[in-house]
Amino acid sequence: MGNQLFQSAREAVMNVVKGKHESVPEHNHKHDYSSEIDSNSMSVAKNALSSAYANSNDAEKAQLRELQEELFNSQQDK
């Protein structure tokens, strides 16, 4: 079955990263709403990573660190 917390964390990070790459500049009129969604998605991803890390084996922890780095890098792209 796999580690559900790990899978949830991976999906949450991918949603943030995917959202950053799919943002369309012509939708600036929705900027405040979009920023709120980005902030919420980022919080969800960070919490999911934290929960998954506490309940993972060493191999999963290594992958979670990579996901955390990817999440951090997506924040720097703002």
DSSP file (Angstrom, degrees, kcal/mol; ACC not computed):
  #  RESIDUE AA STRUCTURE BP1 BP2  ACC     N-H-->O    O-->H-N    N-H-->O    O-->H-N    TCO  KAPPA ALPHA  PHI   PSI    X-CA   Y-CA   Z-CA
    1    1 A M              0   0    0      0, 0.0     2,-0.1     0, 0.0     0, 0.0   0.000 360.0 360.0 360.0 -39.6    0.0    0.0    0.0
    2    2 A G        -     0   0    0      4,-0.0     2,-0.8     1,-0.0     3,-0.1  -0.184 360.0 -47.9  92.9 170.8    2.8    2.4    0.8
    3    3 A N     >  -     0   0    0      1,-0.2     4,-2.3    -2,-0.1     5,-0.2  -0.726  46.0-163.8 -85.1 108.4    3.1    5.3    3.1
    4    4 A Q  H  > S+     0   0    0     -2,-0.8     4,-2.5     1,-0.2     5,-0.2   0.860  89.4  53.2 -63.6 -37.1    0.0    7.5    2.7
    5    5 A L  H  > S+     0   0    0      2,-0.2     4,-2.3     1,-0.2    47,-0.3   0.898 109.1  49.7 -65.4 -39.0    1.6   10.5    4.4
    6    6 A F  H  > S+     0   0    0      2,-0.2     4,-2.4     1,-0.2    -2,-0.2   0.935 111.7  47.9 -62.8 -46.4    4.5   10.3    2.1
    7    7 A Q  H  X S+     0   0    0     -4,-2.3     4,-2.3     1,-0.2    -2,-0.2   0.893 111.4  50.6 -62.9 -40.4    2.3   10.1   -0.9
    8    8 A S  H  X S+     0   0    0     -4,-2.5     4,-2.4     2,-0.2    -1,-0.2   0.900 110.3  49.8 -64.7 -40.5    0.2   13.1    0.3
    9    9 A A  H  X S+     0   0    0     -4,-2.3     4,-2.4    39,-0.3     5,-0.2   0.925 110.1  50.0 -64.0 -44.5    3.3   15.2    0.9
   10   10 A R  H  X S+     0   0    0     -4,-2.4     4,-2.3     1,-0.2    -2,-0.2   0.918 112.7  47.3 -60.4 -44.2    4.6   14.4   -2.6
   11   11 A E  H  X S+     0   0    0     -4,-2.3     4,-2.1     2,-0.2    -1,-0.2   0.898 110.8  51.7 -64.9 -40.9    1.2   15.4   -4.1
   12   12 A A  H  X S+     0   0    0     -4,-2.4     4,-1.7     2,-0.2    33,-0.2   0.913 111.6  46.4 -64.2 -42.7    1.0   18.6   -2.1
   13   13 A V  H  X S+     0   0    0     -4,-2.4     4,-2.7     1,-0.2     5,-0.2   0.922 111.5  51.5 -65.3 -43.5    4.5   19.7   -3.2
   14   14 A M  H  X S+     0   0    0     -4,-2.3     4,-3.0     1,-0.2     5,-0.3   0.865 106.5  55.1 -62.5 -35.4    3.8   18.9   -6.8
   15   15 A N  H  X S+     0   0    0     -4,-2.1     4,-2.1     2,-0.2    -1,-0.2   0.902 110.6  45.3 -63.7 -40.7    0.6   20.9   -6.6
   16   16 A V  H  X S+     0   0    0     -4,-1.7     4,-1.8     2,-0.2    -2,-0.2   0.952 116.9  43.8 -66.8 -49.2    2.6   24.0   -5.4
   17   17 A V  H  X S+     0   0    0     -4,-2.7     4,-1.6     1,-0.2    -2,-0.2   0.920 115.5  48.3 -63.3 -44.5    5.3   23.5   -8.0
   18   18 A K  H  X S+     0   0    0     -4,-3.0     4,-1.5    -5,-0.2    -1,-0.2   0.899 109.4  53.8 -62.7 -41.5    2.8   22.8  -10.8
   19   19 A G  H  X S+     0   0    0     -4,-2.1     4,-0.6    -5,-0.3    -1,-0.2   0.851 106.0  53.0 -62.3 -35.9    0.8   25.9   -9.8
   20   20 A K  H  < S+     0   0    0     -4,-1.8     3,-0.5     1,-0.2    -1,-0.2   0.888 111.6  45.3 -66.6 -39.2    3.8   28.1  -10.0
   21   21 A H  H  < S+     0   0    0     -4,-1.6    -1,-0.2     1,-0.2    -2,-0.2   0.734 113.8  49.2 -78.2 -22.2    4.6   26.9  -13.6
   22   22 A E  H  < S+     0   0    0     -4,-1.5    -1,-0.2    -5,-0.2    -2,-0.2   0.448  78.1 122.5 -97.8  -0.3    1.0   27.2  -14.8
   23   23 A S     <  -     0   0    0     -4,-0.6     3,-0.0    -3,-0.5    -3,-0.0  -0.406  53.8-144.9 -66.4 137.4    0.3   30.7  -13.5
   24   24 A V    >   -     0   0    0      1,-0.1     3,-1.9    -2,-0.1    -1,-0.1  -0.912   4.8-147.6-108.7 120.6   -0.8   33.0  -16.3
   25   25 A P  G >  S+     0   0    0      0, 0.0     3,-0.8     0, 0.0    -1,-0.1   0.769  92.8  69.2 -58.3 -28.4    0.4   36.7  -16.1
   26   26 A E  G 3  S+     0   0    0      1,-0.3     3,-0.4     2,-0.1    -3,-0.0   0.564  85.4  71.3 -71.6  -4.7   -2.8   38.0  -17.8
   27   27 A H  G X   +     0   0    0     -3,-1.9     3,-2.0     1,-0.2    -1,-0.3  -0.086  56.3 129.3 -98.7  34.6   -4.8   37.0  -14.8
   28   28 A N  G X   +     0   0    0     -3,-0.8     3,-2.0     1,-0.3     4,-0.2   0.752  59.8  71.7 -61.4 -25.0   -3.4   39.8  -12.6
   29   29 A H  G 3  S+     0   0    0     -3,-0.4    -1,-0.3     1,-0.3     3,-0.2   0.684  99.2  48.6 -66.2 -15.0   -6.8   40.9  -11.6
   30   30 A K  G <> S+     0   0    0     -3,-2.0     4,-2.9     1,-0.1    -1,-0.3   0.132  77.4 118.9-105.0  18.3   -7.1   37.8   -9.5
   31   31 A H  H <> S+     0   0    0     -3,-2.0     4,-2.9     1,-0.2     5,-0.2   0.885  72.0  49.1 -56.6 -46.8   -3.7   38.4   -7.9
   32   32 A D  H  > S+     0   0    0     -4,-0.2     4,-1.9     1,-0.2    -1,-0.2   0.921 115.0  44.8 -61.5 -43.8   -4.9   38.6   -4.3
   33   33 A Y  H  > S+     0   0    0      2,-0.2     4,-2.2     1,-0.2    -1,-0.2   0.917 114.1  49.8 -64.8 -43.6   -7.0   35.5   -4.6
   34   34 A S  H  X S+     0   0    0     -4,-2.9     4,-2.8     1,-0.2    -2,-0.2   0.896 109.4  51.3 -63.0 -41.6   -4.1   33.7   -6.3
   35   35 A S  H  X S+     0   0    0     -4,-2.9     4,-2.6    -5,-0.2    -1,-0.2   0.879 108.9  51.6 -63.7 -37.6   -1.7   34.7   -3.6
   36   36 A E  H  X S+     0   0    0     -4,-1.9     4,-2.4    -5,-0.2    -2,-0.2   0.911 111.2  46.8 -65.6 -42.2   -4.0   33.4   -1.0
   37   37 A I  H  X S+     0   0    0     -4,-2.2     4,-3.1     2,-0.2     5,-0.2   0.924 112.1  51.0 -64.2 -44.3   -4.3   30.1   -2.7
   38   38 A D  H  X S+     0   0    0     -4,-2.8     4,-2.4     1,-0.2    -2,-0.2   0.921 111.5  47.7 -58.5 -45.0   -0.5   30.0   -3.2
   39   39 A S  H  X S+     0   0    0     -4,-2.6     4,-2.2     2,-0.2    -1,-0.2   0.909 113.9  46.7 -63.6 -43.1    0.0   30.7    0.5
   40   40 A N  H  X S+     0   0    0     -4,-2.4     4,-2.5     2,-0.2    -2,-0.2   0.922 112.7  49.3 -65.4 -44.6   -2.5   28.0    1.5
   41   41 A S  H  X S+     0   0    0     -4,-3.1     4,-2.4     1,-0.2    -2,-0.2   0.887 110.5  51.3 -61.9 -39.2   -1.0   25.5   -0.8
   42   42 A M  H  X S+     0   0    0     -4,-2.4     4,-2.5    -5,-0.2    -1,-0.2   0.916 110.5  48.4 -64.6 -43.3    2.5   26.2    0.5
   43   43 A S  H  X S+     0   0    0     -4,-2.2     4,-2.5     2,-0.2     5,-0.2   0.911 111.2  50.2 -63.5 -42.6    1.3   25.7    4.1
   44   44 A V  H  X S+     0   0    0     -4,-2.5     4,-2.5     1,-0.2    -2,-0.2   0.926 111.8  48.3 -60.7 -44.9   -0.4   22.5    3.2
   45   45 A A  H  X S+     0   0    0     -4,-2.4     4,-2.5   -33,-0.2    -2,-0.2   0.916 111.8  48.7 -63.8 -43.7    2.7   21.2    1.5
   46   46 A K  H  X S+     0   0    0     -4,-2.5     4,-2.2     1,-0.2    -1,-0.2   0.920 113.6  46.6 -63.3 -43.5    4.9   22.2    4.5
   47   47 A N  H  X S+     0   0    0     -4,-2.5     4,-2.5     2,-0.2     5,-0.2   0.897 111.8  51.3 -65.2 -39.9    2.6   20.5    7.0
   48   48 A A  H  X S+     0   0    0     -4,-2.5     4,-2.5    -5,-0.2   -39,-0.3   0.904 109.8  50.0 -64.3 -41.3    2.4   17.4    4.8
   49   49 A L  H  X S+     0   0    0     -4,-2.5     4,-2.5     2,-0.2    -1,-0.2   0.918 111.3  49.2 -62.0 -43.2    6.2   17.2    4.6
   50   50 A S  H  X S+     0   0    0     -4,-2.2     4,-1.7     2,-0.2    -2,-0.2   0.930 113.3  45.4 -62.8 -46.5    6.5   17.5    8.3
   51   51 A S  H  X S+     0   0    0     -4,-2.5     4,-0.7     1,-0.2    -1,-0.2   0.911 114.7  48.0 -63.6 -43.0    3.9   14.8    9.0
   52   52 A A  H >< S+     0   0    0     -4,-2.5     3,-1.0   -47,-0.3    -2,-0.2   0.897 107.6  55.4 -66.3 -40.2    5.4   12.5    6.5
   53   53 A Y  H >< S+     0   0    0     -4,-2.5     3,-1.2     1,-0.3    -1,-0.2   0.892 104.1  54.1 -61.1 -40.2    8.9   12.9    7.7
   54   54 A A  H 3< S+     0   0    0     -4,-1.7    -1,-0.3     1,-0.3    -2,-0.2   0.703 116.2  39.0 -67.5 -18.9    8.0   11.9   11.3
   55   55 A N  T << S+     0   0    0     -3,-1.0     2,-0.3    -4,-0.7    -1,-0.3  -0.028  98.6  99.8-122.0  30.1    6.5    8.7   10.0
   56   56 A S    <   -     0   0    0     -3,-1.2     2,-0.1   -51,-0.1    -3,-0.0  -0.795  64.7-121.1-120.7 158.3    8.9    7.7    7.3
   57   57 A N     >  -     0   0    0     -2,-0.3     4,-2.5     1,-0.1     5,-0.2  -0.303  46.1 -90.3 -83.6 178.1   11.8    5.3    6.8
   58   58 A D  H  > S+     0   0    0      1,-0.2     4,-1.9     2,-0.2     5,-0.1   0.882 125.8  50.1 -61.4 -41.2   15.3    6.5    5.9
   59   59 A A  H  > S+     0   0    0      1,-0.2     4,-1.7     2,-0.2    -1,-0.2   0.915 112.7  46.9 -64.6 -42.5   14.8    6.1    2.1
   60   60 A E  H  > S+     0   0    0      1,-0.2     4,-2.7     2,-0.2    -2,-0.2   0.890 108.7  55.9 -66.0 -38.6   11.5    8.1    2.3
   61   61 A K  H  X S+     0   0    0     -4,-2.5     4,-2.2     1,-0.2    -1,-0.2   0.895 105.5  51.8 -61.1 -39.5   13.2   10.8    4.4
   62   62 A A  H  X S+     0   0    0     -4,-1.9     4,-1.5     1,-0.2    -1,-0.2   0.917 111.9  46.1 -62.6 -42.5   15.8   11.3    1.8
   63   63 A Q  H  X S+     0   0    0     -4,-1.7     4,-2.2     1,-0.2    -2,-0.2   0.873 110.2  53.8 -67.7 -36.8   13.1   11.7   -0.9
   64   64 A L  H  X S+     0   0    0     -4,-2.7     4,-2.6     1,-0.2    -2,-0.2   0.873 104.8  54.4 -66.1 -36.3   11.2   14.1    1.4
   65   65 A R  H  X S+     0   0    0     -4,-2.2     4,-2.1     2,-0.2    -1,-0.2   0.894 108.3  50.0 -62.6 -38.5   14.3   16.2    1.8
   66   66 A E  H  X S+     0   0    0     -4,-1.5     4,-2.2     2,-0.2    -2,-0.2   0.908 110.9  48.7 -64.7 -41.6   14.5   16.5   -2.0
   67   67 A L  H  X S+     0   0    0     -4,-2.2     4,-2.4     2,-0.2    -2,-0.2   0.892 109.4  52.8 -64.3 -39.1   10.8   17.5   -2.1
   68   68 A Q  H  X S+     0   0    0     -4,-2.6     4,-2.6     1,-0.2    -1,-0.2   0.902 108.9  49.7 -63.3 -40.5   11.4   20.1    0.6
   69   69 A E  H  X S+     0   0    0     -4,-2.1     4,-2.7     2,-0.2    -1,-0.2   0.900 110.2  50.6 -63.8 -41.1   14.3   21.5   -1.5
   70   70 A E  H  X S+     0   0    0     -4,-2.2     4,-1.8     2,-0.2    -2,-0.2   0.895 110.9  48.9 -63.6 -40.1   12.0   21.6   -4.5
   71   71 A L  H  X S+     0   0    0     -4,-2.4     4,-1.4     2,-0.2    -2,-0.2   0.919 111.1  50.0 -64.5 -44.3    9.4   23.4   -2.5
   72   72 A F  H  X S+     0   0    0     -4,-2.6     4,-1.6     1,-0.2     3,-0.3   0.921 109.8  51.1 -59.6 -45.2   12.0   25.9   -1.2
   73   73 A N  H  X S+     0   0    0     -4,-2.7     4,-0.8     1,-0.2    -1,-0.2   0.852 105.7  55.4 -63.2 -34.3   13.2   26.5   -4.7
   74   74 A S  H  < S+     0   0    0     -4,-1.8    -1,-0.2     1,-0.2     3,-0.2   0.828 105.2  53.5 -68.5 -29.7    9.6   27.2   -5.9
   75   75 A Q  H >< S+     0   0    0     -4,-1.4     3,-1.3    -3,-0.3    -1,-0.2   0.867 104.5  55.0 -68.7 -36.2    9.4   29.9   -3.2
   76   76 A Q  H 3< S+     0   0    0     -4,-1.6    -1,-0.2     1,-0.3    -2,-0.2   0.713  95.9  67.7 -70.0 -20.6   12.5   31.6   -4.5
   77   77 A D  T 3<        0   0    0     -4,-0.8    -1,-0.3    -3,-0.2    -2,-0.2   0.529 360.0 360.0 -77.4  -5.9   11.0   31.8   -7.9
   78   78 A K    <         0   0    0     -3,-1.3    -1,-0.2    -4,-0.2    -2,-0.1   0.519 360.0 360.0 -60.6 360.0    8.4   34.4   -6.8
